[in-house]
Amino acid sequence: MAIPVETRIKSWITPSLITCFGALCWSLLDEMRADVKALLESNAQVQVRIQSLERRIDGLEGIIYPQRVYALKPEEIDVPKKNQ
């Protein structure tokens, strides 16, 4: 019994298409992984800069504003009462 040509073609094309799809997905995942690593590195550099600036500003605040002013809670504020 001879195997039809269509069946032979399907038996070769299906695994080939699946392999090509898998290779494409793998390359896209590698590219995304590289992009995520680059973004994380740049984010880490930005965080280091922010922390450095925060330390510098804290030092300057101590020089400019030696006495810190803290907000009071509304119930701690003394409101003078009106005499009637």
PDB file of N, CA, C and O in Angstrom:
ATOM      1  N   MET A   1       0.830  -1.154   0.000  1.00  0.00           N
ATOM      2  CA  MET A   1       0.000   0.000   0.000  1.00  0.00           C
ATOM      3  C   MET A   1       0.889   1.236   0.000  1.00  0.00           C
ATOM      4  O   MET A   1       1.758   1.383   0.860  1.00  0.00           O
ATOM      5  N   ALA A   2       0.678   2.092  -0.931  1.00  0.00           N
ATOM      6  CA  ALA A   2       1.477   3.305  -1.084  1.00  0.00           C
ATOM      7  C   ALA A   2       0.907   4.412  -0.210  1.00  0.00           C
ATOM      8  O   ALA A   2      -0.307   4.571  -0.082  1.00  0.00           O
ATOM      9  N   ILE A   3       1.826   5.179   0.392  1.00  0.00           N
ATOM     10  CA  ILE A   3       1.418   6.325   1.218  1.00  0.00           C
ATOM     11  C   ILE A   3       1.215   7.510   0.292  1.00  0.00           C
ATOM     12  O   ILE A   3       2.094   7.823  -0.511  1.00  0.00           O
ATOM     13  N   PRO A   4       0.070   8.175   0.390  1.00  0.00           N
ATOM     14  CA  PRO A   4      -0.186   9.316  -0.497  1.00  0.00           C
ATOM     15  C   PRO A   4       0.844  10.432  -0.270  1.00  0.00           C
ATOM     16  O   PRO A   4       1.411  10.591   0.811  1.00  0.00           O
ATOM     17  N   VAL A   5       1.047  11.172  -1.323  1.00  0.00           N
ATOM     18  CA  VAL A   5       2.039  12.256  -1.297  1.00  0.00           C
ATOM     19  C   VAL A   5       1.646  13.321  -0.256  1.00  0.00           C
ATOM     20  O   VAL A   5       2.511  13.860   0.435  1.00  0.00           O
ATOM     21  N   GLU A   6       0.384  13.611  -0.148  1.00  0.00           N
ATOM     22  CA  GLU A   6      -0.084  14.617   0.811  1.00  0.00           C
ATOM     23  C   GLU A   6       0.303  14.228   2.236  1.00  0.00           C
ATOM     24  O   GLU A   6       0.731  15.077   3.017  1.00  0.00           O
ATOM     25  N   THR A   7       0.155  12.966   2.571  1.00  0.00           N
ATOM     26  CA  THR A   7       0.489  12.493   3.911  1.00  0.00           C
ATOM     27  C   THR A   7       1.980  12.632   4.165  1.00  0.00           C
ATOM     28  O   THR A   7       2.392  13.009   5.261  1.00  0.00           O
ATOM     29  N   ARG A   8       2.796  12.328   3.151  1.00  0.00           N
ATOM     30  CA  ARG A   8       4.251  12.477   3.298  1.00  0.00           C
ATOM     31  C   ARG A   8       4.618  13.941   3.519  1.00  0.00           C
ATOM     32  O   ARG A   8       5.435  14.264   4.382  1.00  0.00           O
ATOM     33  N   ILE A   9       4.008  14.815   2.736  1.00  0.00           N
ATOM     34  CA  ILE A   9       4.313  16.242   2.867  1.00  0.00           C
ATOM     35  C   ILE A   9       3.883  16.743   4.247  1.00  0.00           C
ATOM     36  O   ILE A   9       4.625  17.476   4.901  1.00  0.00           O
ATOM     37  N   LYS A  10       2.699  16.355   4.685  1.00  0.00           N
ATOM     38  CA  LYS A  10       2.222  16.772   5.999  1.00  0.00           C
ATOM     39  C   LYS A  10       3.128  16.250   7.108  1.00  0.00           C
ATOM     40  O   LYS A  10       3.384  16.950   8.088  1.00  0.00           O
ATOM     41  N   SER A  11       3.616  15.011   6.952  1.00  0.00           N
ATOM     42  CA  SER A  11       4.467  14.434   7.990  1.00  0.00           C
ATOM     43  C   SER A  11       5.809  15.151   8.099  1.00  0.00           C
ATOM     44  O   SER A  11       6.446  15.106   9.152  1.00  0.00           O
ATOM     45  N   TRP A  12       6.250  15.813   7.025  1.00  0.00           N
ATOM     46  CA  TRP A  12       7.505  16.584   7.061  1.00  0.00           C
ATOM     47  C   TRP A  12       7.262  18.057   7.399  1.00  0.00           C
ATOM     48  O   TRP A  12       8.074  18.671   8.090  1.00  0.00           O
ATOM     49  N   ILE A  13       6.184  18.612   6.935  1.00  0.00           N
ATOM     50  CA  ILE A  13       5.931  20.037   7.144  1.00  0.00           C
ATOM     51  C   ILE A  13       5.547  20.333   8.591  1.00  0.00           C
ATOM     52  O   ILE A  13       6.003  21.327   9.155  1.00  0.00           O
ATOM     53  N   THR A  14       4.728  19.498   9.193  1.00  0.00           N
ATOM     54  CA  THR A  14       4.269  19.767  10.546  1.00  0.00           C
ATOM     55  C   THR A  14       5.425  19.861  11.547  1.00  0.00           C
ATOM     56  O   THR A  14       5.497  20.856  12.269  1.00  0.00           O
ATOM     57  N   PRO A  15       6.323  18.892  11.628  1.00  0.00           N
ATOM     58  CA  PRO A  15       7.451  19.037  12.568  1.00  0.00           C
ATOM     59  C   PRO A  15       8.359  20.215  12.206  1.00  0.00           C
ATOM     60  O   PRO A  15       8.915  20.869  13.088  1.00  0.00           O
ATOM     61  N   SER A  16       8.505  20.482  10.905  1.00  0.00           N
ATOM     62  CA  SER A  16       9.347  21.603  10.481  1.00  0.00           C
ATOM     63  C   SER A  16       8.750  22.928  10.945  1.00  0.00           C
ATOM     64  O   SER A  16       9.466  23.793  11.447  1.00  0.00           O
ATOM     65  N   LEU A  17       7.432  23.085  10.776  1.00  0.00           N
ATOM     66  CA  LEU A  17       6.775  24.312  11.226  1.00  0.00           C
ATOM     67  C   LEU A  17       6.851  24.466  12.744  1.00  0.00           C
ATOM     68  O   LEU A  17       7.070  25.568  13.248  1.00  0.00           O
ATOM     69  N   ILE A  18       6.673  23.384  13.458  1.00  0.00           N
ATOM     70  CA  ILE A  18       6.757  23.431  14.915  1.00  0.00           C
ATOM     71  C   ILE A  18       8.169  23.812  15.344  1.00  0.00           C
ATOM     72  O   ILE A  18       8.337  24.605  16.270  1.00  0.00           O
ATOM     73  N   THR A  19       9.179  23.265  14.689  1.00  0.00           N
ATOM     74  CA  THR A  19      10.565  23.597  15.002  1.00  0.00           C
ATOM     75  C   THR A  19      10.856  25.060  14.714  1.00  0.00           C
ATOM     76  O   THR A  19      11.492  25.736  15.522  1.00  0.00           O
ATOM     77  N   CYS A  20      10.399  25.555  13.574  1.00  0.00           N
ATOM     78  CA  CYS A  20      10.613  26.961  13.225  1.00  0.00           C
ATOM     79  C   CYS A  20       9.915  27.884  14.230  1.00  0.00           C
ATOM     80  O   CYS A  20      10.484  28.891  14.653  1.00  0.00           O
ATOM     81  N   PHE A  21       8.701  27.540  14.602  1.00  0.00           N
ATOM     82  CA  PHE A  21       7.967  28.333  15.588  1.00  0.00           C
ATOM     83  C   PHE A  21       8.696  28.333  16.933  1.00  0.00           C
ATOM     84  O   PHE A  21       8.802  29.372  17.585  1.00  0.00           O
ATOM     85  N   GLY A  22       9.191  27.178  17.340  1.00  0.00           N
ATOM     86  CA  GLY A  22       9.944  27.088  18.600  1.00  0.00           C
ATOM     87  C   GLY A  22      11.217  27.915  18.553  1.00  0.00           C
ATOM     88  O   GLY A  22      11.541  28.599  19.524  1.00  0.00           O
ATOM     89  N   ALA A  23      11.946  27.868  17.441  1.00  0.00           N
ATOM     90  CA  ALA A  23      13.174  28.659  17.304  1.00  0.00           C
ATOM     91  C   ALA A  23      12.866  30.146  17.332  1.00  0.00           C
ATOM     92  O   ALA A  23      13.613  30.916  17.937  1.00  0.00           O
ATOM     93  N   LEU A  24      11.789  30.563  16.693  1.00  0.00           N
ATOM     94  CA  LEU A  24      11.386  31.965  16.694  1.00  0.00           C
ATOM     95  C   LEU A  24      11.031  32.424  18.111  1.00  0.00           C
ATOM     96  O   LEU A  24      11.448  33.496  18.548  1.00  0.00           O
ATOM     97  N   CYS A  25      10.264  31.606  18.816  1.00  0.00           N
ATOM     98  CA  CYS A  25       9.905  31.944  20.193  1.00  0.00           C
ATOM     99  C   CYS A  25      11.147  32.027  21.071  1.00  0.00           C
ATOM    100  O   CYS A  25      11.252  32.916  21.917  1.00  0.00           O
ATOM    101  N   TRP A  26      12.077  31.116  20.878  1.00  0.00           N
ATOM    102  CA  TRP A  26      13.304  31.115  21.675  1.00  0.00           C
ATOM    103  C   TRP A  26      14.125  32.388  21.433  1.00  0.00           C
ATOM    104  O   TRP A  26      14.649  32.982  22.375  1.00  0.00           O
ATOM    105  N   SER A  27      14.229  32.796  20.180  1.00  0.00           N
ATOM    106  CA  SER A  27      14.999  34.010  19.880  1.00  0.00           C
ATOM    107  C   SER A  27      14.303  35.248  20.449  1.00  0.00           C
ATOM    108  O   SER A  27      14.972  36.165  20.926  1.00  0.00           O
ATOM    109  N   LEU A  28      12.979  35.284  20.403  1.00  0.00           N
ATOM    110  CA  LEU A  28      12.254  36.413  20.992  1.00  0.00           C
ATOM    111  C   LEU A  28      12.427  36.452  22.509  1.00  0.00           C
ATOM    112  O   LEU A  28      12.577  37.528  23.087  1.00  0.00           O
ATOM    113  N   LEU A  29      12.409  35.303  23.147  1.00  0.00           N
ATOM    114  CA  LEU A  29      12.618  35.246  24.590  1.00  0.00           C
ATOM    115  C   LEU A  29      14.027  35.702  24.961  1.00  0.00           C
ATOM    116  O   LEU A  29      14.205  36.414  25.950  1.00  0.00           O
ATOM    117  N   ASP A  30      15.027  35.301  24.181  1.00  0.00           N
ATOM    118  CA  ASP A  30      16.394  35.754  24.439  1.00  0.00           C
ATOM    119  C   ASP A  30      16.502  37.269  24.304  1.00  0.00           C
ATOM    120  O   ASP A  30      17.169  37.918  25.109  1.00  0.00           O
ATOM    121  N   GLU A  31      15.853  37.833  23.296  1.00  0.00           N
ATOM    122  CA  GLU A  31      15.878  39.271  23.099  1.00  0.00           C
ATOM    123  C   GLU A  31      15.189  39.995  24.264  1.00  0.00           C
ATOM    124  O   GLU A  31      15.691  41.006  24.754  1.00  0.00           O
ATOM    125  N   MET A  32      14.045  39.475  24.699  1.00  0.00           N
ATOM    126  CA  MET A  32      13.342  40.089  25.836  1.00  0.00           C
ATOM    127  C   MET A  32      14.181  39.991  27.103  1.00  0.00           C
ATOM    128  O   MET A  32      14.229  40.936  27.890  1.00  0.00           O
ATOM    129  N   ARG A  33      14.839  38.859  27.304  1.00  0.00           N
ATOM    130  CA  ARG A  33      15.680  38.670  28.475  1.00  0.00           C
ATOM    131  C   ARG A  33      16.817  39.684  28.480  1.00  0.00           C
ATOM    132  O   ARG A  33      17.133  40.255  29.524  1.00  0.00           O
ATOM    133  N   ALA A  34      17.432  39.913  27.325  1.00  0.00           N
ATOM    134  CA  ALA A  34      18.509  40.900  27.225  1.00  0.00           C
ATOM    135  C   ALA A  34      17.981  42.309  27.494  1.00  0.00           C
ATOM    136  O   ALA A  34      18.649  43.102  28.158  1.00  0.00           O
ATOM    137  N   ASP A  35      16.795  42.626  26.988  1.00  0.00           N
ATOM    138  CA  ASP A  35      16.199  43.943  27.232  1.00  0.00           C
ATOM    139  C   ASP A  35      15.905  44.157  28.706  1.00  0.00           C
ATOM    140  O   ASP A  35      16.145  45.241  29.239  1.00  0.00           O
ATOM    141  N   VAL A  36      15.388  43.131  29.369  1.00  0.00           N
ATOM    142  CA  VAL A  36      15.073  43.240  30.792  1.00  0.00           C
ATOM    143  C   VAL A  36      16.353  43.450  31.592  1.00  0.00           C
ATOM    144  O   VAL A  36      16.371  44.256  32.523  1.00  0.00           O
ATOM    145  N   LYS A  37      17.422  42.740  31.247  1.00  0.00           N
ATOM    146  CA  LYS A  37      18.692  42.926  31.946  1.00  0.00           C
ATOM    147  C   LYS A  37      19.202  44.348  31.770  1.00  0.00           C
ATOM    148  O   LYS A  37      19.683  44.955  32.728  1.00  0.00           O
ATOM    149  N   ALA A  38      19.105  44.885  30.565  1.00  0.00           N
ATOM    150  CA  ALA A  38      19.562  46.254  30.312  1.00  0.00           C
ATOM    151  C   ALA A  38      18.727  47.250  31.105  1.00  0.00           C
ATOM    152  O   ALA A  38      19.271  48.203  31.663  1.00  0.00           O
ATOM    153  N   LEU A  39      17.417  47.045  31.163  1.00  0.00           N
ATOM    154  CA  LEU A  39      16.548  47.944  31.927  1.00  0.00           C
ATOM    155  C   LEU A  39      16.846  47.873  33.425  1.00  0.00           C
ATOM    156  O   LEU A  39      16.844  48.897  34.109  1.00  0.00           O
ATOM    157  N   LEU A  40      17.099  46.675  33.930  1.00  0.00           N
ATOM    158  CA  LEU A  40      17.413  46.539  35.346  1.00  0.00           C
ATOM    159  C   LEU A  40      18.735  47.222  35.691  1.00  0.00           C
ATOM    160  O   LEU A  40      18.859  47.841  36.748  1.00  0.00           O
ATOM    161  N   GLU A  41      19.726  47.110  34.799  1.00  0.00           N
ATOM    162  CA  GLU A  41      21.004  47.776  35.036  1.00  0.00           C
ATOM    163  C   GLU A  41      20.833  49.288  35.054  1.00  0.00           C
ATOM    164  O   GLU A  41      21.377  49.965  35.927  1.00  0.00           O
ATOM    165  N   SER A  42      20.085  49.819  34.102  1.00  0.00           N
ATOM    166  CA  SER A  42      19.889  51.268  34.061  1.00  0.00           C
ATOM    167  C   SER A  42      19.068  51.727  35.263  1.00  0.00           C
ATOM    168  O   SER A  42      19.312  52.811  35.793  1.00  0.00           O
ATOM    169  N   ASN A  43      18.102  50.923  35.700  1.00  0.00           N
ATOM    170  CA  ASN A  43      17.304  51.263  36.870  1.00  0.00           C
ATOM    171  C   ASN A  43      18.183  51.270  38.117  1.00  0.00           C
ATOM    172  O   ASN A  43      18.025  52.135  38.979  1.00  0.00           O
ATOM    173  N   ALA A  44      19.096  50.326  38.220  1.00  0.00           N
ATOM    174  CA  ALA A  44      19.990  50.280  39.382  1.00  0.00           C
ATOM    175  C   ALA A  44      20.873  51.522  39.415  1.00  0.00           C
ATOM    176  O   ALA A  44      21.112  52.081  40.485  1.00  0.00           O
ATOM    177  N   GLN A  45      21.359  51.958  38.258  1.00  0.00           N
ATOM    178  CA  GLN A  45      22.194  53.153  38.198  1.00  0.00           C
ATOM    179  C   GLN A  45      21.396  54.385  38.611  1.00  0.00           C
ATOM    180  O   GLN A  45      21.908  55.252  39.319  1.00  0.00           O
ATOM    181  N   VAL A  46      20.158  54.462  38.174  1.00  0.00           N
ATOM    182  CA  VAL A  46      19.307  55.602  38.537  1.00  0.00           C
ATOM    183  C   VAL A  46      19.035  55.592  40.041  1.00  0.00           C
ATOM    184  O   VAL A  46      19.057  56.648  40.674  1.00  0.00           O
ATOM    185  N   GLN A  47      18.780  54.423  40.621  1.00  0.00           N
ATOM    186  CA  GLN A  47      18.528  54.329  42.051  1.00  0.00           C
ATOM    187  C   GLN A  47      19.749  54.775  42.853  1.00  0.00           C
ATOM    188  O   GLN A  47      19.606  55.445  43.876  1.00  0.00           O
ATOM    189  N   VAL A  48      20.948  54.409  42.397  1.00  0.00           N
ATOM    190  CA  VAL A  48      22.168  54.833  43.078  1.00  0.00           C
ATOM    191  C   VAL A  48      22.294  56.350  43.024  1.00  0.00           C
ATOM    192  O   VAL A  48      22.658  56.975  44.020  1.00  0.00           O
ATOM    193  N   ARG A  49      22.000  56.946  41.881  1.00  0.00           N
ATOM    194  CA  ARG A  49      22.057  58.401  41.757  1.00  0.00           C
ATOM    195  C   ARG A  49      21.036  59.070  42.675  1.00  0.00           C
ATOM    196  O   ARG A  49      21.347  60.074  43.315  1.00  0.00           O
ATOM    197  N   ILE A  50      19.833  58.528  42.745  1.00  0.00           N
ATOM    198  CA  ILE A  50      18.792  59.098  43.595  1.00  0.00           C
ATOM    199  C   ILE A  50      19.219  59.031  45.060  1.00  0.00           C
ATOM    200  O   ILE A  50      19.056  60.002  45.799  1.00  0.00           O
ATOM    201  N   GLN A  51      19.759  57.900  45.478  1.00  0.00           N
ATOM    202  CA  GLN A  51      20.191  57.766  46.865  1.00  0.00           C
ATOM    203  C   GLN A  51      21.327  58.731  47.177  1.00  0.00           C
ATOM    204  O   GLN A  51      21.373  59.307  48.264  1.00  0.00           O
ATOM    205  N   SER A  52      22.235  58.908  46.239  1.00  0.00           N
ATOM    206  CA  SER A  52      23.334  59.856  46.430  1.00  0.00           C
ATOM    207  C   SER A  52      22.806  61.278  46.565  1.00  0.00           C
ATOM    208  O   SER A  52      23.258  62.030  47.428  1.00  0.00           O
ATOM    209  N   LEU A  53      21.857  61.646  45.721  1.00  0.00           N
ATOM    210  CA  LEU A  53      21.269  62.983  45.804  1.00  0.00           C
ATOM    211  C   LEU A  53      20.497  63.174  47.105  1.00  0.00           C
ATOM    212  O   LEU A  53      20.532  64.255  47.692  1.00  0.00           O
ATOM    213  N   GLU A  54      19.802  62.136  47.559  1.00  0.00           N
ATOM    214  CA  GLU A  54      19.076  62.235  48.822  1.00  0.00           C
ATOM    215  C   GLU A  54      20.028  62.479  49.976  1.00  0.00           C
ATOM    216  O   GLU A  54      19.728  63.279  50.863  1.00  0.00           O
ATOM    217  N   ARG A  55      21.185  61.798  49.983  1.00  0.00           N
ATOM    218  CA  ARG A  55      22.170  62.009  51.044  1.00  0.00           C
ATOM    219  C   ARG A  55      22.710  63.434  51.007  1.00  0.00           C
ATOM    220  O   ARG A  55      22.885  64.070  52.046  1.00  0.00           O
ATOM    221  N   ARG A  56      22.971  63.928  49.794  1.00  0.00           N
ATOM    222  CA  ARG A  56      23.483  65.291  49.668  1.00  0.00           C
ATOM    223  C   ARG A  56      22.451  66.308  50.135  1.00  0.00           C
ATOM    224  O   ARG A  56      22.799  67.282  50.803  1.00  0.00           O
ATOM    225  N   ILE A  57      21.189  66.092  49.791  1.00  0.00           N
ATOM    226  CA  ILE A  57      20.132  67.023  50.191  1.00  0.00           C
ATOM    227  C   ILE A  57      19.941  66.986  51.702  1.00  0.00           C
ATOM    228  O   ILE A  57      19.735  68.029  52.322  1.00  0.00           O
ATOM    229  N   ASP A  58      20.006  65.794  52.308  1.00  0.00           N
ATOM    230  CA  ASP A  58      19.879  65.707  53.761  1.00  0.00           C
ATOM    231  C   ASP A  58      20.981  66.512  54.441  1.00  0.00           C
ATOM    232  O   ASP A  58      20.726  67.177  55.445  1.00  0.00           O
ATOM    233  N   GLY A  59      22.189  66.463  53.916  1.00  0.00           N
ATOM    234  CA  GLY A  59      23.288  67.247  54.475  1.00  0.00           C
ATOM    235  C   GLY A  59      23.050  68.733  54.321  1.00  0.00           C
ATOM    236  O   GLY A  59      23.332  69.506  55.237  1.00  0.00           O
ATOM    237  N   LEU A  60      22.536  69.141  53.180  1.00  0.00           N
ATOM    238  CA  LEU A  60      22.254  70.557  52.950  1.00  0.00           C
ATOM    239  C   LEU A  60      21.100  71.046  53.807  1.00  0.00           C
ATOM    240  O   LEU A  60      21.116  72.189  54.263  1.00  0.00           O
ATOM    241  N   GLU A  61      20.110  70.214  54.035  1.00  0.00           N
ATOM    242  CA  GLU A  61      18.981  70.605  54.884  1.00  0.00           C
ATOM    243  C   GLU A  61      19.454  70.896  56.300  1.00  0.00           C
ATOM    244  O   GLU A  61      18.955  71.818  56.944  1.00  0.00           O
ATOM    245  N   GLY A  62      20.414  70.114  56.788  1.00  0.00           N
ATOM    246  CA  GLY A  62      20.952  70.357  58.122  1.00  0.00           C
ATOM    247  C   GLY A  62      21.653  71.696  58.214  1.00  0.00           C
ATOM    248  O   GLY A  62      21.642  72.330  59.269  1.00  0.00           O
ATOM    249  N   ILE A  63      22.261  72.136  57.126  1.00  0.00           N
ATOM    250  CA  ILE A  63      22.945  73.430  57.119  1.00  0.00           C
ATOM    251  C   ILE A  63      21.939  74.559  56.949  1.00  0.00           C
ATOM    252  O   ILE A  63      22.010  75.562  57.660  1.00  0.00           O
ATOM    253  N   ILE A  64      21.019  74.411  56.033  1.00  0.00           N
ATOM    254  CA  ILE A  64      20.065  75.479  55.730  1.00  0.00           C
ATOM    255  C   ILE A  64      18.995  75.595  56.813  1.00  0.00           C
ATOM    256  O   ILE A  64      18.680  76.700  57.253  1.00  0.00           O
ATOM    257  N   TYR A  65      18.451  74.500  57.233  1.00  0.00           N
ATOM    258  CA  TYR A  65      17.393  74.487  58.240  1.00  0.00           C
ATOM    259  C   TYR A  65      17.883  73.722  59.469  1.00  0.00           C
ATOM    260  O   TYR A  65      17.594  72.534  59.605  1.00  0.00           O
ATOM    261  N   PRO A  66      18.617  74.380  60.363  1.00  0.00           N
ATOM    262  CA  PRO A  66      19.139  73.633  61.516  1.00  0.00           C
ATOM    263  C   PRO A  66      18.031  73.169  62.455  1.00  0.00           C
ATOM    264  O   PRO A  66      18.169  72.131  63.102  1.00  0.00           O
ATOM    265  N   GLN A  67      16.956  73.908  62.537  1.00  0.00           N
ATOM    266  CA  GLN A  67      15.836  73.474  63.369  1.00  0.00           C
ATOM    267  C   GLN A  67      14.735  72.959  62.455  1.00  0.00           C
ATOM    268  O   GLN A  67      14.167  73.709  61.661  1.00  0.00           O
ATOM    269  N   ARG A  68      14.452  71.716  62.574  1.00  0.00           N
ATOM    270  CA  ARG A  68      13.410  71.132  61.722  1.00  0.00           C
ATOM    271  C   ARG A  68      12.038  71.476  62.265  1.00  0.00           C
ATOM    272  O   ARG A  68      11.820  71.527  63.476  1.00  0.00           O
ATOM    273  N   VAL A  69      11.143  71.705  61.367  1.00  0.00           N
ATOM    274  CA  VAL A  69       9.767  72.006  61.741  1.00  0.00           C
ATOM    275  C   VAL A  69       8.929  70.776  61.410  1.00  0.00           C
ATOM    276  O   VAL A  69       8.937  70.282  60.282  1.00  0.00           O
ATOM    277  N   TYR A  70       8.215  70.300  62.409  1.00  0.00           N
ATOM    278  CA  TYR A  70       7.389  69.120  62.215  1.00  0.00           C
ATOM    279  C   TYR A  70       5.923  69.528  62.245  1.00  0.00           C
ATOM    280  O   TYR A  70       5.538  70.425  62.994  1.00  0.00           O
ATOM    281  N   ALA A  71       5.135  68.889  61.454  1.00  0.00           N
ATOM    282  CA  ALA A  71       3.706  69.167  61.432  1.00  0.00           C
ATOM    283  C   ALA A  71       3.055  68.572  62.675  1.00  0.00           C
ATOM    284  O   ALA A  71       3.435  67.502  63.152  1.00  0.00           O
ATOM    285  N   LEU A  72       2.098  69.274  63.167  1.00  0.00           N
ATOM    286  CA  LEU A  72       1.348  68.803  64.326  1.00  0.00           C
ATOM    287  C   LEU A  72       0.080  68.110  63.868  1.00  0.00           C
ATOM    288  O   LEU A  72      -0.453  68.384  62.793  1.00  0.00           O
ATOM    289  N   LYS A  73      -0.380  67.215  64.703  1.00  0.00           N
ATOM    290  CA  LYS A  73      -1.660  66.577  64.426  1.00  0.00           C
ATOM    291  C   LYS A  73      -2.755  67.591  64.701  1.00  0.00           C
ATOM    292  O   LYS A  73      -2.577  68.457  65.558  1.00  0.00           O
ATOM    293  N   PRO A  74      -3.862  67.515  64.016  1.00  0.00           N
ATOM    294  CA  PRO A  74      -4.940  68.500  64.239  1.00  0.00           C
ATOM    295  C   PRO A  74      -5.400  68.579  65.685  1.00  0.00           C
ATOM    296  O   PRO A  74      -5.772  69.656  66.149  1.00  0.00           O
ATOM    297  N   GLU A  75      -5.384  67.465  66.410  1.00  0.00           N
ATOM    298  CA  GLU A  75      -5.847  67.508  67.796  1.00  0.00           C
ATOM    299  C   GLU A  75      -4.809  68.137  68.730  1.00  0.00           C
ATOM    300  O   GLU A  75      -5.142  68.472  69.867  1.00  0.00           O
ATOM    301  N   GLU A  76      -3.560  68.305  68.280  1.00  0.00           N
ATOM    302  CA  GLU A  76      -2.524  68.916  69.105  1.00  0.00           C
ATOM    303  C   GLU A  76      -2.462  70.433  68.944  1.00  0.00           C
ATOM    304  O   GLU A  76      -1.744  71.094  69.693  1.00  0.00           O
ATOM    305  N   ILE A  77      -3.180  70.987  68.008  1.00  0.00           N
ATOM    306  CA  ILE A  77      -3.153  72.425  67.757  1.00  0.00           C
ATOM    307  C   ILE A  77      -4.059  73.122  68.769  1.00  0.00           C
ATOM    308  O   ILE A  77      -5.230  72.775  68.925  1.00  0.00           O
ATOM    309  N   ASP A  78      -3.494  74.102  69.444  1.00  0.00           N
ATOM    310  CA  ASP A  78      -4.282  74.885  70.410  1.00  0.00           C
ATOM    311  C   ASP A  78      -4.997  76.010  69.670  1.00  0.00           C
ATOM    312  O   ASP A  78      -4.364  76.899  69.101  1.00  0.00           O
ATOM    313  N   VAL A  79      -6.305  75.955  69.689  1.00  0.00           N
ATOM    314  CA  VAL A  79      -7.106  76.980  69.045  1.00  0.00           C
ATOM    315  C   VAL A  79      -7.718  77.849  70.133  1.00  0.00           C
ATOM    316  O   VAL A  79      -8.432  77.342  70.998  1.00  0.00           O
ATOM    317  N   PRO A  80      -7.447  79.157  70.103  1.00  0.00           N
ATOM    318  CA  PRO A  80      -8.037  80.009  71.154  1.00  0.00           C
ATOM    319  C   PRO A  80      -9.556  80.076  70.985  1.00  0.00           C
ATOM    320  O   PRO A  80     -10.077  80.176  69.874  1.00  0.00           O
ATOM    321  N   LYS A  81     -10.243  80.017  72.123  1.00  0.00           N
ATOM    322  CA  LYS A  81     -11.699  80.068  72.092  1.00  0.00           C
ATOM    323  C   LYS A  81     -12.152  81.516  72.188  1.00  0.00           C
ATOM    324  O   LYS A  81     -11.516  82.320  72.869  1.00  0.00           O
ATOM    325  N   LYS A  82     -13.216  81.847  71.529  1.00  0.00           N
ATOM    326  CA  LYS A  82     -13.763  83.191  71.547  1.00  0.00           C
ATOM    327  C   LYS A  82     -14.560  83.405  72.828  1.00  0.00           C
ATOM    328  O   LYS A  82     -15.333  82.545  73.251  1.00  0.00           O
ATOM    329  N   ASN A  83     -14.356  84.566  73.430  1.00  0.00           N
ATOM    330  CA  ASN A  83     -15.131  84.927  74.640  1.00  0.00           C
ATOM    331  C   ASN A  83     -16.406  85.603  74.209  1.00  0.00           C
ATOM    332  O   ASN A  83     -16.372  86.543  73.414  1.00  0.00           O
ATOM    333  N   GLN A  84     -17.501  85.157  74.704  1.00  0.00           N
ATOM    334  CA  GLN A  84     -18.786  85.765  74.316  1.00  0.00           C
ATOM    335  C   GLN A  84     -19.313  86.674  75.359  1.00  0.00           C
ATOM    336  O   GLN A  84     -20.382  87.261  75.185  1.00  0.00           O
TER     337      GLN A  84
END
